[in-house]
Amino acid sequence: MSVLASLSLPFLRRLDPEQAHELALDALTLGVSVPIKRPKDDPALATRALGMRFSNPIGIAAGFDKNARVLRPLAQLGFGFVEAGTVTPRPQAGNPKPRLFRLTEDRAVINRMGFNNQGIDKFAVRLARLSRPLPSGRGGGAGAPVGANIGINKTGADPERDYPELVARVKPYVNYIVLNVSSPNTPGLRGLQDAVRLRGILDAISARHAERPPLLIKLAPDLEDDAIGPIIEAAVAGGAQGLIVTNTTLARPDSLQSPYRTEAGGLSGRPLKPRATEMLRLVAQAAAGRLALVACGGIESGEDILTRIRLGADLVQVYTAFAYEGPALVGRLKREMQHIMRTQGIETLDDIRGKDL
Ligand SMILES: Cc1cc2nc3c(=O)[nH]c(=O)nc-3n(C[C@H](O)[C@H](O)[C@H](O)COP(=O)(O)O)c2cc1C
């Protein structure tokens, strides 16, 4: 990590969390603490999913770059893939501030941002400008895959109209698309995870898009266990290619220490790890190899990543750990994975995928 980044992290932590986030985005835009040459990835970390190659399985989760401002610098930091959004059809301000809280004692965050974003018009323009492939860790001109995470406005939304329209707007520019039906901060959104509703949305997308990039559905960790099976059947029958498991939780584990634990919103980071891990297991069992799985929720070490891959994950994403640790996180996660793989004689991620199911 550069001196500037190591100096700036403690400084950023003293700021209001949302201001710190804005500053971090500005710093990335300016190239502060972004290496000039993207680190080359160990071939042992390479993997295939969704019909694509990834030089490593670690992505930045949605919500960090809601407006697709810093995808290139994020890829330059060493992420294996990057996801922008959630973007909605119209710009929206989101919930009143404060709406983002650091639960430092718990290595967690609570957010109730409420899809603050600049809307699809600006988002699509920025994606279109990414015409050169993003840097990836394997050279040869193949870029790090880019995803767009799409959602609906708080007011005036019609999911069967809006999701297909958003797909139309992003599909020329991205390698995959995520239907966000799991943010806890948009009233009614999580109801779209209902199998019948979900199928209706997927059918509306199929009716308009004979061809499109792979489609993933991002699930909430607060689903009842017995809702998971029908959702997966609807996803498969509706033509989806994958699932992201999971978004933030409304649950508040008893272990939470921070005074902010009673704030409303979605909890992420370390306290989400047990449920996100358990839910991945349930989803992987029910999906039985029919869908690509992206594990997300409380991932903060190489060990966490390998645990999720053993539970069937093809790829993983991080947000909260990156917010706490900054750019140094990406290299650390890869080094920890490599160390464990070497000591346990694991040659490729395929060797262990799904082995703990
Ligand atoms: C401040 C903040 C904003 C987020 N915004 C979004 C979003 O816009 N869309 C989305 O799908 N997930 C969003 N998420 C959820 C993350 O993508 C991720 O699913 C969740 O934080 C769990 O991963 P983590 O424990 O590594 O943070 C957000 C999370 C945080 C902390």
The ligand as an SDF file (V2000), in Angstrom:
LIG
                    3D

 31 33  0  0  0  0  0  0  0  0999 V2000
  -22.9500    1.3810    2.2380 C   0  0  0  0  0  0  0  0  0  0  0  0
  -23.4430    0.1900    1.4950 C   0  0  0  0  0  0  0  0  0  0  0  0
  -24.1820    0.3740    0.3350 C   0  0  0  0  0  0  0  0  0  0  0  0
  -24.6580   -0.7330   -0.3810 C   0  0  0  0  0  0  0  0  0  0  0  0
  -25.3530   -0.5250   -1.5340 N   0  0  0  0  0  0  0  0  0  0  0  0
  -25.7580   -1.5980   -2.2660 C   0  0  0  0  0  0  0  0  0  0  0  0
  -26.4270   -1.4020   -3.4980 C   0  0  0  0  0  0  0  0  0  0  0  0
  -26.6330   -0.2920   -3.9570 O   0  0  0  0  0  0  0  0  0  0  0  0
  -26.8340   -2.5180   -4.1670 N   0  0  0  0  0  0  0  0  0  0  0  0
  -26.5960   -3.7950   -3.7190 C   0  0  0  0  0  0  0  0  0  0  0  0
  -26.9700   -4.7550   -4.3740 O   0  0  0  0  0  0  0  0  0  0  0  0
  -25.9450   -3.9930   -2.5440 N   0  0  0  0  0  0  0  0  0  0  0  0
  -25.5270   -2.9360   -1.8260 C   0  0  0  0  0  0  0  0  0  0  0  0
  -24.8490   -3.1400   -0.6500 N   0  0  0  0  0  0  0  0  0  0  0  0
  -24.6370   -4.5250   -0.1770 C   0  0  0  0  0  0  0  0  0  0  0  0
  -23.2710   -5.0740   -0.5610 C   0  0  0  0  0  0  0  0  0  0  0  0
  -23.1390   -5.1440   -1.9650 O   0  0  0  0  0  0  0  0  0  0  0  0
  -23.0680   -6.4810    0.0510 C   0  0  0  0  0  0  0  0  0  0  0  0
  -24.0520   -7.3490   -0.4820 O   0  0  0  0  0  0  0  0  0  0  0  0
  -23.1890   -6.4950    1.5670 C   0  0  0  0  0  0  0  0  0  0  0  0
  -22.6070   -5.3430    2.1190 O   0  0  0  0  0  0  0  0  0  0  0  0
  -22.5480   -7.7280    2.1880 C   0  0  0  0  0  0  0  0  0  0  0  0
  -21.1660   -7.7910    1.9070 O   0  0  0  0  0  0  0  0  0  0  0  0
  -20.0340   -7.2760    2.9690 P   0  0  0  0  0  0  0  0  0  0  0  0
  -20.3400   -7.9390    4.2890 O   0  0  0  0  0  0  0  0  0  0  0  0
  -18.7250   -7.6970    2.3590 O   0  0  0  0  0  0  0  0  0  0  0  0
  -20.1760   -5.8080    3.0460 O   0  0  0  0  0  0  0  0  0  0  0  0
  -24.3850   -2.0460    0.0810 C   0  0  0  0  0  0  0  0  0  0  0  0
  -23.6310   -2.2290    1.2500 C   0  0  0  0  0  0  0  0  0  0  0  0
  -23.1530   -1.1360    1.9510 C   0  0  0  0  0  0  0  0  0  0  0  0
  -22.3460   -1.3630    3.2040 C   0  0  0  0  0  0  0  0  0  0  0  0
  1  2  1  0
  2  3  1  0
  2 30  2  0
  3  4  2  0
  4  5  1  0
  4 28  1  0
  5  6  2  0
  6  7  1  0
  6 13  1  0
  7  8  2  0
  7  9  1  0
  9 10  1  0
 10 11  2  0
 10 12  1  0
 12 13  2  0
 13 14  1  0
 14 15  1  0
 14 28  1  0
 15 16  1  0
 16 17  1  0
 16 18  1  0
 18 19  1  0
 18 20  1  0
 20 21  1  0
 20 22  1  0
 22 23  1  0
 23 24  1  0
 24 25  2  0
 24 26  1  0
 24 27  1  0
 28 29  2  0
 29 30  1  0
 30 31  1  0
M  END
$$$$
